[in-house]
Amino acid sequence: MPKQPSRDAAGSRHSKAATSRERPGLGRLLRYMLVGCANTLIGLSVIFLAMALGLSPVPANAAGYAVGLIVSYLLNRRFTFRSRVPLGPGALRYAAVVACAYALNLAILLFALNVLAINAYIAQTFGVGVYFVAVYVGSSLFVFNDTDRRQSTG
C-alpha cells in the first residue's frame, strides 16, 4: 500500500521531498558537511600544492577557493539543499555569499599570519573553518531558500 502524503497543522497535504526542502535538518547539515569536506580537501590540496610550488599564502588561498567554487555550487544546489532555484540567479547569489565568506576567511588568514604569527598551514585551516560556516548560513538563508520564491510565485 503506497504511503499517503502527510498533513501539516493546517491540514494541507505535502510530501517528504517538499518538506525536506522547506525545513533544514540534520540530513541537510550532514550533506553540506560531505560536500564541504570534499570541497575542503580539494581546496586545501590546491592551496598546499600552490604554496609548495612557491606561491605565497594569499594567492595560494585564492587559487584553492577558485577551483572549488563551481563544483561546490552545483553540489550544494543539487545534493545539499535540493533546491530548484534557477541556475543563473542562484549562481549570482552563491557568488555573493562566497565572496563575503572569502573576505572573512582572508581577514582571518592575514590576522593569523601577521598579528598572531601562526604557521601558514594552520592559519589556512582556521580560515577554512570560518568560511565553511559562513557559506552554510548564507546558502541556507539567501541562496537556496526556495520558500520565499515559492510563496511569491504561488
FENGI-V226824 format. One record per backbone hydrogen bond with DSSP energy under -0.5 kcal/mol. NH is the residue of the N-H (numbers start at 1). CO is the residue of the C=O. Records with the same first field share a line. If there is no record, write none. Layout:
# FENGI-V226824
NH=CO, CO
This chain:
# FENGI-V226824
6=14
8=12
11=8
14=6
19=15
20=16
21=17
22=18
23=19
24=22
29=25
30=26
31=27
32=28
33=29
34=30
35=31
36=32
37=33
38=34
39=35
40=36
41=37
42=38
43=39
44=40
45=41
46=42
47=43
48=44
49=45
50=46
51=47
52=48
53=49
54=51
55=50
60=56
61=57
62=58
63=59
64=60
65=61
66=62
67=63
68=64
69=65
70=66
72=68
73=69
74=70
75=71
76=72
77=73
78=74
79=75
80=75
81=76
83=77
90=86
91=87
92=88
93=89
94=90
95=91
96=92
97=93
98=94
99=95
100=96
101=97
102=98
103=99
104=100
105=101
106=102
107=103
108=104
109=105
110=106
111=107
112=108
113=109
114=110
115=111
116=111
118=112
123=119
124=120
125=121
126=122
127=123
128=124
129=125
130=126
131=127
132=128
133=129
134=130
135=131
136=132
137=133
138=134
139=135
140=136
141=137
142=138
143=138
144=139
146=144
148=145
149=145
150=146
151=147
152=148
153=149
154=150
